[in-house]
C-alpha cells in the first residue's frame, strides 16, 4: 500500500446573487504540498446557473474559472499570482471573498494520489 500524504481541498461555488447566499458547486481545487500538486476541475451547468436568473453572465464566470486554472498551473501564464509559491496560490484562491465565485472552507484529508482525489471529489460534489 502506498504511503498516504496530506492534502487540502475546497469546493468552488458560483454565488449568482451574493446577498441571497445561494450557491451552485462548479468545481474543486486540491493542494498537496509533498507532491507539489495544485490543480482544479470545474464544470459549468448553464441550465442550472440560469435557473437563478437570466442576469448571470456564463462567459464571465467561465473566464474567471479559466483564470483560476492558470493560477493553479503557475508561472507567467497565471499572471502576478501565478508567480507566487504554490501554497500561497492555494491560499489566495481559497480566501474568503464576496464575489460571484467563492470557495468553501478548506478541508484536509489523506490520499496516495492527489490527482485521483481531485477526480473523486469533483464527481461527488460537482457532477
Backbone as CSV, one residue per row, in Angstrom:
resi,resn,N_x,N_y,N_z,CA_x,CA_y,CA_z,C_x,C_y,C_z
1,UNK,0.846,-1.178,0.000,0.000,0.000,0.000,0.895,1.246,0.000
2,UNK,0.637,2.162,-0.913,1.476,3.368,-0.971,1.268,4.258,0.259
3,UNK,2.284,5.045,0.548,2.165,5.974,1.666,1.168,7.065,1.329
4,UNK,0.300,7.329,2.267,-0.642,8.422,2.088,0.026,9.738,2.444
5,UNK,-0.404,10.771,1.767,0.094,12.119,2.040,-1.097,12.999,2.410
6,UNK,-0.818,14.086,3.078,-1.898,15.007,3.413,-2.182,15.912,2.220
7,UNK,-3.433,16.296,2.107,-3.862,17.224,1.066,-4.973,18.097,1.644
8,UNK,-5.281,19.160,0.935,-6.396,20.034,1.289,-7.220,20.270,0.039
9,UNK,-8.508,20.477,0.240,-9.356,20.791,-0.899,-10.425,21.797,-0.494
10,UNK,-10.972,22.439,-1.502,-12.108,23.336,-1.310,-13.030,23.187,-2.515
11,UNK,-14.297,23.383,-2.287,-15.294,23.354,-3.350,-15.428,24.776,-3.897
12,UNK,-15.426,24.901,-5.207,-15.598,26.201,-5.851,-17.080,26.372,-6.160
13,UNK,-17.597,27.542,-5.792,-19.030,27.801,-5.912,-19.283,29.057,-6.719
14,UNK,-20.388,29.047,-7.433,-20.879,30.271,-8.047,-22.036,30.741,-7.182
15,UNK,-21.956,31.993,-6.776,-22.981,32.615,-5.938,-23.626,33.708,-6.792
16,UNK,-24.690,33.357,-7.536,-25.244,34.304,-8.506,-25.702,35.638,-7.908
17,UNK,-26.330,35.590,-6.745,-26.748,36.814,-6.059,-26.151,36.729,-4.656
18,UNK,-25.057,37.445,-4.451,-24.284,37.325,-3.212,-25.154,37.565,-1.981
19,UNK,-26.070,38.504,-2.054,-26.911,38.842,-0.899,-27.813,37.678,-0.492
20,UNK,-28.187,36.813,-1.424,-29.067,35.678,-1.102,-28.293,34.489,-0.552
21,UNK,-26.961,34.448,-0.736,-26.090,33.397,-0.226,-26.428,32.007,-0.753
22,UNK,-27.125,31.926,-1.881,-27.371,30.644,-2.533,-26.208,30.373,-3.476
23,UNK,-25.865,29.108,-3.637,-24.730,28.810,-4.500,-24.919,27.486,-5.225
24,UNK,-24.109,27.320,-6.270,-24.046,26.085,-7.039,-22.584,25.662,-7.078
25,UNK,-22.319,24.417,-6.724,-20.949,23.904,-6.807,-20.563,23.746,-8.275
26,UNK,-19.431,24.335,-8.652,-18.981,24.250,-10.046,-17.584,23.650,-10.179
27,UNK,-16.873,23.481,-9.076,-15.517,22.968,-9.195,-14.913,22.558,-7.873
28,UNK,-13.693,22.044,-7.982,-12.922,21.602,-6.824,-11.472,22.002,-7.047
29,UNK,-10.813,22.411,-5.974,-9.382,22.714,-6.024,-8.691,21.867,-4.967
30,UNK,-7.578,21.223,-5.344,-6.843,20.334,-4.437,-5.377,20.769,-4.392
31,UNK,-4.841,20.768,-3.173,-3.437,21.116,-2.942,-2.792,20.037,-2.079
32,UNK,-1.644,19.514,-2.528,-0.873,18.539,-1.753,0.591,18.974,-1.778
33,UNK,1.050,19.500,-0.661,2.399,20.065,-0.580,3.479,19.049,-0.939
34,UNK,3.434,17.861,-0.336,4.504,16.869,-0.549,4.608,16.412,-1.999
35,UNK,3.516,16.431,-2.720,3.528,16.029,-4.132,3.698,17.235,-5.061
36,UNK,3.826,18.431,-4.471,3.905,19.661,-5.272,2.764,19.694,-6.286
37,UNK,1.547,19.513,-5.755,0.351,19.379,-6.579,-0.627,20.489,-6.250
38,UNK,-1.059,21.207,-7.255,-2.135,22.190,-7.136,-2.889,22.153,-8.455
39,UNK,-4.149,21.763,-8.382,-4.949,21.694,-9.600,-6.417,21.847,-9.247
40,UNK,-7.204,22.096,-10.266,-8.642,22.232,-10.087,-9.354,21.675,-11.302
41,UNK,-10.609,21.340,-11.087,-11.522,20.935,-12.156,-12.790,21.737,-11.967
42,UNK,-13.423,22.074,-13.078,-14.702,22.763,-12.972,-15.619,22.346,-14.113
43,UNK,-16.902,22.544,-13.878,-17.924,22.238,-14.874,-19.032,23.271,-14.732
44,UNK,-19.353,23.920,-15.836,-20.427,24.914,-15.847,-21.693,24.259,-16.389
45,UNK,-22.724,24.197,-15.550,-24.031,23.706,-15.979,-24.885,24.938,-16.255
46,UNK,-24.937,25.338,-17.513,-25.625,26.580,-17.897,-27.085,26.586,-17.477
47,UNK,-27.742,25.453,-17.624,-29.163,25.371,-17.285,-29.395,25.630,-15.795
48,UNK,-28.573,25.025,-14.953,-28.715,25.234,-13.502,-28.416,26.680,-13.120
49,UNK,-27.343,27.234,-13.714,-26.980,28.610,-13.374,-28.035,29.617,-13.810
50,UNK,-28.556,29.452,-15.017,-29.555,30.411,-15.498,-30.893,30.244,-14.792
51,UNK,-31.086,29.134,-14.080,-32.305,28.979,-13.282,-32.346,29.991,-12.142
52,UNK,-31.183,30.502,-11.740,-31.121,31.524,-10.699,-31.503,32.897,-11.230
53,UNK,-31.503,33.052,-12.532,-31.865,34.330,-13.129,-31.134,34.531,-14.438
54,UNK,-31.743,35.289,-15.316,-31.156,35.490,-16.641,-30.050,36.542,-16.652
55,UNK,-29.771,37.161,-15.515,-28.719,38.178,-15.441,-27.323,37.575,-15.293
56,UNK,-27.210,36.262,-15.168,-25.924,35.609,-14.960,-25.150,35.562,-16.276
57,UNK,-23.919,36.024,-16.234,-23.050,36.057,-17.408,-22.173,34.800,-17.396
58,UNK,-22.598,33.783,-18.124,-21.907,32.496,-18.157,-20.483,32.660,-18.687
59,UNK,-20.308,33.496,-19.705,-18.973,33.703,-20.270,-18.029,34.325,-19.243
60,UNK,-18.521,35.267,-18.474,-17.703,35.901,-17.436,-17.270,34.868,-16.393
61,UNK,-18.203,34.056,-15.939,-17.893,33.023,-14.949,-16.866,32.042,-15.516
62,UNK,-17.063,31.625,-16.751,-16.132,30.701,-17.396,-14.737,31.304,-17.489
63,UNK,-14.651,32.567,-17.851,-13.348,33.236,-17.951,-12.658,33.330,-16.588
64,UNK,-13.410,33.612,-15.540,-12.823,33.649,-14.198,-12.285,32.277,-13.802
65,UNK,-13.054,31.231,-14.081,-12.603,29.879,-13.722,-11.381,29.465,-14.534
66,UNK,-11.323,29.874,-15.791,-10.125,29.616,-16.600,-8.917,30.322,-15.986
67,UNK,-9.121,31.540,-15.494,-8.028,32.277,-14.849,-7.580,31.566,-13.577
68,UNK,-8.511,31.042,-12.797,-8.153,30.284,-11.596,-7.309,29.071,-11.981
69,UNK,-7.679,28.400,-13.067,-6.922,27.227,-13.536,-5.490,27.639,-13.894
70,UNK,-5.328,28.788,-14.534,-3.998,29.286,-14.893,-3.173,29.609,-13.646
71,UNK,-3.827,30.143,-12.625,-3.134,30.408,-11.362,-2.653,29.092,-10.760
72,UNK,-3.475,28.052,-10.829,-3.054,26.733,-10.329,-1.812,26.255,-11.063
73,UNK,-1.769,26.442,-12.375,-0.634,25.979,-13.170,0.641,26.738,-12.828
74,UNK,0.497,27.974,-12.411,1.651,28.775,-12.016,2.418,29.329,-13.197
75,UNK,3.441,30.095,-12.887,4.259,30.701,-13.925,3.633,31.959,-14.495
76,UNK,4.252,32.484,-15.523,3.818,33.742,-16.123,2.394,33.677,-16.659
77,UNK,1.988,32.518,-17.142,0.641,32.379,-17.695,-0.437,32.646,-16.638
78,UNK,-0.082,32.473,-15.359,-1.014,32.714,-14.263,-0.976,34.135,-13.731
79,UNK,-0.284,35.032,-14.441,-0.215,36.427,-14.019,0.623,36.599,-12.767
80,UNK,0.396,37.703,-12.083,1.178,38.012,-10.883,0.994,36.948,-9.802
81,UNK,-0.220,36.483,-9.618,-0.485,35.453,-8.603,0.177,34.134,-9.012
82,UNK,0.193,33.833,-10.299,0.803,32.602,-10.798,2.285,32.502,-10.493
83,UNK,2.940,33.633,-10.271,4.360,33.630,-9.956,4.674,33.355,-8.502
84,UNK,3.639,33.292,-7.671,3.856,33.053,-6.244,4.056,31.555,-5.978
85,UNK,4.548,31.248,-4.779,4.732,29.848,-4.397,3.381,29.140,-4.365
86,UNK,3.425,27.833,-4.562,2.211,27.038,-4.701,1.259,27.185,-3.508
87,UNK,1.784,27.108,-2.287,0.895,27.203,-1.120,0.254,28.583,-1.026
88,UNK,0.943,29.611,-1.457,0.378,30.966,-1.436,-0.740,31.074,-2.479
89,UNK,-0.527,30.480,-3.652,-1.571,30.489,-4.683,-2.829,29.771,-4.195
90,UNK,-2.644,28.626,-3.516,-3.797,27.894,-2.990,-4.549,28.752,-1.980
91,UNK,-3.815,29.377,-1.066,-4.467,30.227,-0.054,-5.173,31.416,-0.706
92,UNK,-4.572,31.981,-1.748,-5.204,33.110,-2.441,-6.501,32.659,-3.104
93,UNK,-6.475,31.506,-3.759,-7.675,31.010,-4.438,-8.785,30.642,-3.463
94,UNK,-8.427,30.185,-2.275,-9.446,29.735,-1.318,-9.760,30.772,-0.244
95,UNK,-9.243,31.974,-0.391,-9.517,33.035,0.588,-10.992,33.445,0.532
96,UNK,-11.505,33.891,1.684,-12.879,34.396,1.737,-13.012,35.587,0.801
97,UNK,-14.095,35.614,0.069,-14.380,36.751,-0.801,-15.885,36.879,-0.960
98,UNK,-16.314,38.045,-1.357,-17.746,38.290,-1.521,-18.092,38.516,-2.991
99,UNK,-17.416,37.802,-3.868,-17.686,37.928,-5.290,-18.577,36.784,-5.758
100,UNK,-18.868,36.749,-7.023,-19.753,35.728,-7.578,-19.120,34.337,-7.539
101,UNK,-17.784,34.252,-7.550,-17.100,32.958,-7.427,-16.413,32.907,-6.066
102,UNK,-16.764,31.891,-5.292,-16.233,31.740,-3.944,-15.794,30.293,-3.747
103,UNK,-15.102,30.042,-2.664,-14.769,28.658,-2.328,-15.297,28.352,-0.933
104,UNK,-15.479,27.071,-0.690,-15.870,26.637,0.644,-14.668,26.794,1.567
105,UNK,-14.879,26.475,2.818,-13.739,26.357,3.724,-12.856,25.225,3.198
106,UNK,-11.574,25.258,3.547,-10.701,24.173,3.116,-10.881,22.977,4.053
107,UNK,-10.721,21.797,3.478,-10.887,20.551,4.215,-9.630,19.706,4.033
108,UNK,-9.142,19.069,5.100,-7.948,18.233,4.989,-8.312,16.775,4.721
109,UNK,-7.321,16.022,4.266,-7.504,14.598,4.072,-6.177,13.919,3.812
110,UNK,-6.227,12.610,3.645,-5.054,11.807,3.308,-5.357,11.026,2.039
111,UNK,-4.370,10.941,1.162,-4.547,10.188,-0.072,-3.191,9.734,-0.592
112,UNK,-3.211,8.778,-1.509,-1.987,8.329,-2.162,-1.730,9.115,-3.436
113,UNK,-2.806,9.556,-4.093,-2.687,10.235,-5.378,-3.633,11.434,-5.414
114,UNK,-3.114,12.664,-5.303,-3.995,13.831,-5.275,-4.786,14.031,-6.564
115,UNK,-4.257,13.582,-7.693,-4.988,13.711,-8.953,-6.239,12.837,-8.941
116,UNK,-6.121,11.621,-8.406,-7.291,10.750,-8.275,-8.282,11.310,-7.258
117,UNK,-7.757,11.915,-6.197,-8.625,12.510,-5.190,-9.400,13.690,-5.780
118,UNK,-8.731,14.490,-6.602,-9.398,15.609,-7.285,-10.569,15.093,-8.116
119,UNK,-10.345,14.047,-8.886,-11.404,13.478,-9.716,-12.550,12.937,-8.868
120,UNK,-12.217,12.283,-7.754,-13.235,11.705,-6.875,-14.094,12.796,-6.216
121,UNK,-13.452,13.803,-5.669,-14.195,14.890,-5.018,-15.050,15.623,-6.047
122,UNK,-14.503,15.851,-7.230,-15.226,16.529,-8.306,-16.507,15.760,-8.661
123,UNK,-16.373,14.464,-8.792,-17.532,13.650,-9.132,-18.587,13.669,-8.025
124,UNK,-18.152,13.614,-6.774,-19.089,13.581,-5.646,-19.824,14.899,-5.429
125,UNK,-19.109,16.027,-5.560,-19.682,17.293,-5.139,-20.054,18.262,-6.256
126,UNK,-19.634,17.955,-7.494,-19.926,18.883,-8.575,-20.839,18.261,-9.636
127,UNK,-20.506,17.073,-10.082,-21.297,16.464,-11.158,-22.588,15.855,-10.678
